[in-house]
Amino acid sequence: MSSKKITVDLVIPVFNEDGVIEHTHKRICDVVDSLAYDFHFIYVDDGSNDGTVATLRKIADADPRVILLQLSRNFGHQAALTAGMDASRSDMAITLDGDGQHPPEMIPQMLNLIAQGYDIVQTQRMDEAQPASFKKWTSGLFYRLINIISGTQVLPGAADFRALTRPALDALKAMPEYHRFLRGMVSWIGFSMVILPYQPEERISGVSKYSLNKMIRLAMDAVFSFSLVPLYVGLSLGGILLCLALVEMLYVLSFWITGQTSNLAPGWSSLMFVILIVGGMLMALLGFIGIYVGYIFQEVKRRPIYLIKGEKKNE
């Protein structure tokens, strides 16, 4: 057997985590320094506007294993993860957040599962013990919806805390779409996967950077990137309205055939009701089509998913 160590890249996107990232780096080092692998750290700064970059530069100066990628602006969590995975050149990569909620103590277990032959170790957040909240309720609803309407099954509670072998990582890198939902993309590539449950930890400090607006955008990327069901829903509603129109036509004809046209009511209110229903359905369907056209427009422009402003690595 070769004596060459297996190389592992730790891809860690960060955004405004000054005061947190030093603690996270030390905690990860405490875990990986005792493992028989050759580790490298790829920190991706996603346009931070606090002291995060300066802190990361100090970490890179002190640790030759650290590579710092600085994006030109805030492109989003999925784009930052993509930048780190694109920069990875090792035998495998592990992605985790820099806020301390993804426990690095699970890295040895993830590596052991990869050694058993799995291509992907996907962690699943187990938060049943957490109190009910709006975020927890909407998250469960989203996963149920995406699994119903898409042909790709996305694990409920899946996190962007996962290990990937080089073949699985290359397969993901071959998917260049602009609107990215990595949890769905990882399932879509179909490589052998094992689920590793974990209990999320409290943030070291600060607040979550995933605002309601960002969660809605991520959910839209997932729905409109992995499913055409919204269009089929509009088509089905159109078919139902046509059937109702046929029934109405037959109903009116029955009065003419029997000579009871005097019994026909003017029906202004019912007419307006039908017009509003049809108009609303048409507007919804046009909205769905418009979103898909907008996604296509952004794809065909072929703009990069992210732009790197600066890079720091120790030779």
C-alpha positions as a printed Julia matrix, in Angstrom:
315×3 Matrix{Float64}:
   0.0    0.0     0.0
   1.09   3.54   -0.72
   2.42   5.49    2.23
   1.03   8.74    0.78
  -1.56  10.31    3.04
  -5.08  10.82    1.76
  -5.74  14.53    1.29
  -8.89  16.2     2.58
 -10.11  19.73    1.91
 -12.32  21.4     4.53
 -14.5   23.9     2.67
 -15.81  26.56    5.06
 -17.89  29.52    3.78
 -18.01  32.52    6.12
 -19.93  35.78    6.17
 -19.45  38.35    8.94
 -18.1   35.83   11.44
 -15.45  38.0    13.1
 -15.01  36.81   16.67
 -16.33  33.37   15.75
 -14.04  32.01   13.07
 -10.91  31.88   15.24
 -12.71  29.69   17.77
 -14.09  27.51   14.95
 -10.66  27.05   13.38
  -9.09  26.05   16.68
 -11.91  23.61   17.39
 -11.51  21.98   13.97
  -7.73  21.76   14.41
  -8.18  20.03   17.77
 -10.1   17.31   15.92
  -8.17  16.87   12.66
  -4.59  17.25   13.93
  -4.73  13.77   15.43
  -6.03  12.09   12.25
  -3.83  10.32    9.71
  -4.95  12.51    6.81
  -3.42  15.51    5.07
  -5.9   18.33    5.73
  -6.23  21.69    4.03
  -8.61  24.5     4.97
 -10.4   26.44    2.22
 -12.09  29.46    3.78
 -14.42  31.36    1.43
 -15.27  34.88    2.54
 -18.66  35.73    1.04
 -18.29  39.51    0.97
 -17.97  40.16    4.71
 -18.05  43.8     5.79
 -16.66  43.37    9.3
 -13.23  42.17   10.43
 -13.64  38.61    9.14
 -11.14  38.94    6.28
  -8.44  40.37    8.53
  -8.99  37.55   11.01
  -8.8   34.95    8.25
  -5.56  36.47    6.98
  -4.06  36.12   10.46
  -5.2   32.5    10.59
  -3.66  31.87    7.15
  -0.37  33.46    8.21
  -0.21  31.19   11.27
  -1.39  27.98    9.57
   0.2   27.02    6.21
  -2.69  24.66    5.47
  -5.14  27.55    5.1
  -6.29  28.91    1.73
  -8.41  32.07    1.74
 -10.73  32.91   -1.14
 -12.29  36.37   -0.97
 -15.37  36.86   -3.13
 -15.95  40.29   -4.66
 -19.36  40.64   -2.94
 -21.97  38.62   -1.1
 -23.04  35.96   -3.63
 -24.83  33.76   -1.13
 -24.12  30.61    0.84
 -24.59  28.19   -2.08
 -22.25  30.21   -4.33
 -19.61  30.4    -1.59
 -19.77  26.63   -1.1
 -19.42  26.2    -4.86
 -16.34  28.44   -4.92
 -14.7   26.35   -2.2
 -15.53  23.05   -3.92
 -14.22  24.38   -7.23
 -10.93  25.23   -5.51
 -10.64  21.78   -3.94
  -7.93  19.54   -5.4
  -7.78  16.84   -2.72
  -8.98  13.24   -2.64
 -12.13  14.29   -0.81
 -13.82  17.38    0.58
 -15.88  18.12    3.66
 -18.13  21.17    3.69
 -19.22  22.79    6.94
 -20.28  26.2     8.2
 -17.99  28.44   10.18
 -20.48  29.42   12.89
 -19.9   26.35   15.08
 -23.29  24.71   14.5
 -21.77  21.89   12.44
 -19.78  19.88   15.02
 -16.28  19.1    13.67
 -16.07  16.23   16.15
 -18.07  14.25   13.57
 -15.31  14.5    10.94
 -13.58  11.22   12.0
 -16.88   9.37   11.72
 -17.48  10.87    8.28
 -14.04   9.8     7.1
 -14.6    6.28    8.41
 -17.82   6.02    6.4
 -16.04   7.23    3.27
 -13.37   4.58    3.88
 -16.14   1.97    3.93
 -16.93   2.78    0.3
 -19.54   5.51    0.37
 -19.12   8.47   -2.0
 -21.22  10.9     0.04
 -21.77  11.22    3.78
 -24.81  13.47    4.18
 -25.62  14.77    7.62
 -29.23  15.14    8.74
 -30.22  17.66   11.35
 -32.17  16.06   14.2
 -34.07  18.82   15.95
 -37.18  17.04   17.19
 -36.26  18.12   20.7
 -36.25  21.76   19.64
 -39.42  23.76   20.42
 -41.85  24.34   17.57
 -41.12  27.51   15.61
 -42.08  29.2    12.36
 -38.75  28.21   10.78
 -39.11  24.57   11.84
 -42.69  24.37   10.59
 -41.94  25.99    7.21
 -38.82  23.85    6.77
 -40.83  20.65    7.24
 -43.51  21.91    4.86
 -40.89  22.79    2.24
 -39.24  19.36    2.28
 -42.6   17.62    2.01
 -43.51  19.83   -0.95
 -40.23  19.43   -2.84
 -40.3   15.65   -2.42
 -43.86  15.51   -3.79
 -43.38  17.7    -6.85
 -39.83  16.8    -7.89
 -38.31  13.6    -9.17
 -35.39  14.05   -6.77
 -35.83  13.06   -3.15
 -34.28  15.6    -0.79
 -33.58  14.43    2.74
 -35.65  16.4     5.3
 -33.31  18.25    7.62
 -30.36  17.81    5.25
 -27.53  20.22    5.98
 -24.65  21.53    3.89
 -22.41  19.56    6.24
 -21.24  16.61    4.14
 -18.23  14.67    2.93
 -17.69  13.91   -0.75
 -15.17  11.77   -2.58
 -13.36  13.15   -5.6
 -15.72  11.45   -8.15
 -18.81  12.85   -6.38
 -17.2   16.28   -6.14
 -16.31  16.25   -9.85
 -19.9   15.29  -10.68
 -21.19  18.3    -8.74
 -18.65  20.57  -10.44
 -19.99  19.37  -13.81
 -23.35  20.98  -12.97
 -22.84  24.68  -13.74
 -26.38  26.0   -13.22
 -26.65  29.51  -11.86
 -29.47  28.88   -9.38
 -28.02  26.29   -7.05
 -29.69  24.09   -4.47
 -26.83  21.83   -3.44
 -28.91  19.56   -1.23
 -31.0   18.61   -4.23
 -27.99  18.43   -6.56
 -26.2   16.02   -4.23
 -29.21  13.71   -4.28
 -29.65  14.08   -8.04
 -26.16  12.83   -9.0
 -27.06   9.43   -7.55
 -23.73   8.45   -5.97
 -23.77   6.03   -3.05
 -24.82   7.95    0.05
 -25.09   7.28    3.76
 -27.05   9.43    6.21
 -25.36  10.59    9.4
 -27.71  12.24   11.93
 -26.41  15.01   14.15
 -27.68  17.43   16.76
 -27.09  21.06   15.75
 -25.25  23.16   18.3
 -25.81  26.74   19.31
 -23.96  29.43   17.44
 -20.79  30.56   19.18
 -21.99  34.15   18.88
 -23.89  36.43   16.55
 -27.08  35.65   14.67
 -27.99  33.46   11.72
 -27.27  35.02    8.32
 -30.13  33.09    6.71
 -32.89  35.69    6.74
 -36.47  34.91    5.76
 -35.83  36.49    2.36
 -32.81  34.24    1.73
 -34.74  31.15    2.79
 -37.56  32.04    0.38
 -35.06  32.52   -2.45
 -33.45  29.16   -1.68
 -36.86  27.48   -1.66
 -37.71  29.06   -5.03
 -34.4   27.88   -6.49
 -35.22  24.38   -5.28
 -38.78  24.31   -6.65
 -38.15  25.94  -10.02
 -34.83  24.13  -10.62
 -36.08  20.62   -9.87
 -39.74  20.62  -10.89
 -42.14  21.6   -13.68
 -45.16  20.88  -11.49
 -46.18  24.6   -11.19
 -46.71  24.63  -14.97
 -48.68  21.38  -14.82
 -50.81  22.85  -12.02
 -51.68  25.81  -14.27
 -52.48  23.43  -17.14
 -54.71  21.31  -14.89
 -56.59  24.34  -13.61
 -57.11  25.45  -17.2
 -58.56  22.05  -18.04
 -60.91  22.2   -15.04
 -62.14  25.66  -16.09
 -62.76  24.43  -19.64
 -64.83  21.55  -18.26
 -66.84  23.97  -16.13
 -67.37  26.18  -19.18
 -68.66  23.15  -21.13
 -71.07  22.3   -18.31
 -72.29  25.9   -18.28
 -72.77  25.83  -22.03
 -74.83  22.64  -21.86
 -76.88  24.14  -19.04
 -77.73  27.23  -21.1
 -78.48  25.16  -24.22
 -80.95  23.08  -22.22
 -83.06  26.21  -21.68
 -83.05  27.04  -25.41
 -83.95  23.47  -26.39
 -86.87  23.3   -23.96
 -88.06  26.79  -24.84
 -87.56  28.13  -21.34
 -85.3   31.04  -22.18
 -87.44  33.31  -20.02
 -86.12  31.46  -16.99
 -82.54  32.46  -17.72
 -81.36  34.96  -15.08
 -79.09  37.82  -16.11
 -76.35  36.39  -13.87
 -74.16  39.44  -13.53
 -72.64  38.34  -10.2
 -71.93  34.79  -11.4
 -70.36  36.16  -14.58
 -68.07  38.44  -12.65
 -67.16  35.58  -10.33
 -66.13  33.4   -13.28
 -64.17  36.25  -14.86
 -62.26  36.86  -11.63
 -61.51  33.16  -11.2
 -60.31  32.77  -14.79
 -58.32  36.0   -14.62
 -56.67  34.97  -11.36
 -55.72  31.54  -12.74
 -54.3   33.09  -15.9
 -52.25  35.58  -13.91
 -50.89  32.82  -11.67
 -49.97  30.67  -14.67
 -48.33  33.62  -16.4
 -46.42  34.3   -13.19
 -45.1   30.73  -13.12
 -44.1   30.97  -16.78
 -42.45  34.32  -16.14
 -40.34  32.87  -13.31
 -39.18  29.99  -15.5
 -38.38  32.41  -18.34
 -36.44  34.57  -15.88
 -34.44  31.56  -14.71
 -33.71  30.63  -18.33
 -32.66  34.23  -19.04
 -30.19  34.19  -16.15
 -28.82  30.82  -17.26
 -28.27  31.74  -20.92
 -26.31  34.87  -19.97
 -23.69  32.46  -18.56
 -22.58  34.87  -15.87
 -20.23  33.28  -13.32
 -21.75  31.93  -10.12
 -19.19  33.92   -8.11
 -16.18  36.2    -8.63
 -12.98  35.94   -6.6
 -11.47  39.28   -5.61
  -8.45  37.92   -3.8
  -6.78  34.66   -2.9
  -4.25  33.88   -0.23
  -2.41  30.59    0.06
   0.87  29.57    1.62
   3.25  27.99   -0.89
